[in-house]
Structure formats: C-alpha cells, structure tokens
C-alpha cells in the first residue's frame, strides 16, 4: 500500500473512530433519522422504517451468493436483504447483516456512507434491506478493538489484532420487524 493510500485509510479510520465515540457527525441530530411508512411494503409484515437515502434501482442480489463470492461484487451497486444480527451498542453506526437469524450464519458488517445516518441501537432481530456497495477491507487493530467494545465480532482476525472483513457501505436502509 502506498504512503498516500495508507494516510488516507488512517484518516478515514480515525474519523470513524472519533465519530463513533464522540457523538453524531456534523449535521446529524445524534439520533436515527427514520421515515416510517404507514403500510407494509411488499415482502414485509410490519411498518418499514427508512434511514439514509431512499432505496433506488440497484440490482437486488441474494446475500448468501454475495458472501460466497464477495470479490465478484466488490465496488458494484447492490441491494441486499437479510437479518440484523447485531448493531453498534453506542450509536447505531454499524450493523451486521446475516443470511439467517442463526448466530453462525454468514454475515457482513454494514456501515452507513459518510456516517450520515445511523440505525437504532436495538435493531438486532429486525429484517433489513440495504442499498450501497460492497468492499473487502483490512481493519486495523485499534478499530477492531473499538468495534468489539461496541458488540462487534470479527471471524477473520490476524495475529496482530487486525481483521479482514466483507463490509457493505449503505446509502440507504429499510428496517422492519416480522
């Protein structure tokens, strides 16, 4: 990795760490911004709460297929649906989207583009539809420790404390309870 890329990556990690620990980003109220629809959308049983941008026309992919071959989907616009296994316990600045409610089901971390919005801290157990792009990334040891302190888990940790993860950068999220 070049010095410039390392510096840029470190800056982003620092911003995420500070934003997560110090409260809401500029322009945010510090609480999740939700638009609640009065009637269920197709494929849902309860009211849908929306966070971030409205979901658009990105192609829908099966979460299980994306997690089996993440490199082939990296950087492409996607819409995914799954179970919220856990969410950040401090601010709701990330959640884990899994293929099934089972704790051992394949999953990816979902973060919210530019920390522009959050989801409720009690989102675990909800169903979610997300739109954005997938990335494969190395998470630095200090960020791993930070996210673990918020309830996160990493299955691919290195001896140095860093981790590899499949991460989805969401521009919009829809949540509902079945």
Beta strands, then each sheet from edge to edge (+ up, - down):
strand 1: 35-36
strand 2: 49-52
strand 3: 77-87
strand 4: 94-98
strand 5: 107-112
strand 6: 127-139
strand 7: 163-176
sheet 1: 1+ 2- 7+ 5+ 4- 3+ 6-
end
